[in-house]
């Protein structure tokens, strides 16, 4: 076992680290992820690639989508799972219908249209958005500023 493995600290090497590197406020901060505004979007589903891309976005979406099957039936609900296979027939999405508690599976090959119909419940809820609101409230002199949950619908 080496000294490092046994917990030995190399004090000379530790002193060589600039103090700014030890200050968490001076560390590089990575920007948040930029999210697309998908609410109301009707993606084109002309090619296999467009179908796969649209359903991946639907999986990441935090609102309801409406799927129109090739037989003309429509299902609105929350898409919670997708399984991508080698072909569209081997791939499927799973969703909770808006008006039922049962889970429904739909093959990618059976999907004629997709619409992002529900409100995106995660839109505008990033840490950066909260920090901006916090700074605005603090600058206005507000007290007891904290994270407050959004009322349930």
C-alpha positions in Angstrom: 0.0 0.0 0.0 1.4 3.4 -1.0 1.3 6.4 1.3 -1.5 8.0 -0.9 -3.7 4.8 -0.5 -3.2 4.9 3.2 -4.4 8.5 3.4 -1.1 10.3 3.4 -1.4 13.9 2.2 1.4 15.4 0.2 1.5 18.8 2.0 4.0 20.3 -0.5 1.7 19.5 -3.4 -1.3 20.8 -1.5 0.4 24.1 -0.9 1.2 24.4 -4.7 -2.6 24.6 -5.4 -3.7 28.2 -5.7 -6.2 29.2 -3.1 -8.7 30.2 -5.8 -8.9 26.6 -6.8 -9.9 25.7 -3.2 -12.6 28.4 -3.2 -15.9 26.9 -4.5 -17.1 30.3 -5.5 -14.2 30.7 -7.9 -14.7 27.3 -9.6 -16.0 27.2 -13.1 -19.8 26.8 -13.3 -21.2 24.9 -16.2 -24.3 26.5 -17.8 -27.6 24.8 -17.6 -29.2 22.8 -20.4 -31.1 24.9 -23.0 -34.5 23.3 -23.3 -36.6 23.6 -26.5 -40.1 25.1 -26.2 -42.1 22.1 -27.5 -45.5 23.0 -26.1 -47.9 23.0 -29.1 -45.3 21.6 -31.5 -46.4 19.3 -34.3 -43.3 17.5 -35.6 -43.1 16.2 -39.1 -43.1 12.4 -39.1 -42.2 11.8 -42.8 -39.1 9.6 -42.2 -38.0 7.0 -39.7 -35.4 9.4 -38.3 -38.0 12.1 -37.8 -40.3 9.7 -36.0 -37.4 8.5 -33.7 -36.3 12.1 -32.9 -39.8 13.3 -32.2 -40.6 10.4 -29.8 -37.3 11.0 -28.0 -38.3 14.6 -27.5 -41.8 13.5 -26.4 -40.1 11.2 -23.8 -38.2 14.1 -22.3 -41.2 16.4 -22.4 -42.9 17.0 -19.1 -46.4 17.4 -20.4 -49.1 15.5 -22.3 -48.8 14.5 -25.9 -51.5 13.4 -28.3 -50.7 10.5 -30.6 -52.8 9.8 -33.7 -52.6 6.2 -34.8 -52.7 5.3 -38.5 -56.2 3.9 -37.9 -57.3 7.5 -37.0 -57.8 6.9 -33.2 -56.2 9.5 -30.9 -54.7 9.0 -27.4 -53.7 11.9 -25.2 -51.5 11.2 -22.2 -48.1 11.3 -20.6 -45.4 9.4 -22.4 -43.3 7.8 -19.7 -41.3 5.1 -21.6 -40.0 4.3 -25.0 -38.2 1.2 -26.3 -36.2 1.7 -29.5 -35.7 -1.4 -31.6 -34.0 -2.1 -34.9 -37.2 -1.2 -36.9 -40.2 1.0 -36.2 -42.3 -2.1 -35.8 -39.9 -3.3 -33.1 -40.0 0.1 -31.3 -42.7 1.3 -28.9 -43.8 4.1 -26.6 -45.7 3.6 -23.4 -48.0 6.3 -22.0 -50.6 6.9 -19.3 -53.7 8.1 -21.1 -55.2 11.3 -19.7 -58.6 9.6 -19.0 -57.4 6.3 -17.7 -54.9 4.7 -15.2 -53.9 1.8 -17.5 -50.7 1.9 -19.4 -50.9 1.8 -23.2 -48.1 0.6 -25.5 -48.0 1.9 -29.1 -45.7 0.7 -31.8 -43.7 3.5 -33.6 -45.0 2.0 -36.9 -48.6 2.7 -35.8 -48.0 6.4 -35.2 -49.3 8.8 -37.9 -49.0 12.1 -36.0 -47.7 13.5 -32.7 -48.7 16.8 -31.0 -47.2 18.2 -27.8 -50.6 19.2 -26.4 -50.1 19.5 -22.7 -48.5 22.3 -20.7 -44.8 21.7 -20.1 -44.7 21.5 -16.3 -40.9 21.9 -16.3 -40.7 25.0 -18.5 -39.0 27.9 -16.7 -38.2 25.8 -13.7 -34.4 25.7 -14.1 -32.0 26.6 -11.3 -30.9 29.7 -13.3 -34.5 30.9 -13.5 -35.0 30.5 -9.8 -31.8 32.3 -9.0 -32.8 35.2 -11.3 -36.2 35.5 -9.5 -34.4 35.3 -6.1 -32.0 38.0 -7.0 -34.8 40.3 -8.2 -36.8 39.7 -4.9 -33.7 40.3 -2.8 -32.9 43.5 -4.7 -36.5 44.7 -4.1 -35.9 44.2 -0.3 -38.1 41.1 0.2 -37.4 38.9 3.2 -37.9 35.2 3.8 -37.3 34.3 0.2 -37.2 30.6 -0.4 -38.2 27.8 -2.8 -42.0 27.6 -2.8 -43.8 24.7 -4.5 -46.1 25.4 -7.4 -49.7 24.8 -6.5 -51.1 21.5 -7.9 -53.7 21.8 -10.6 
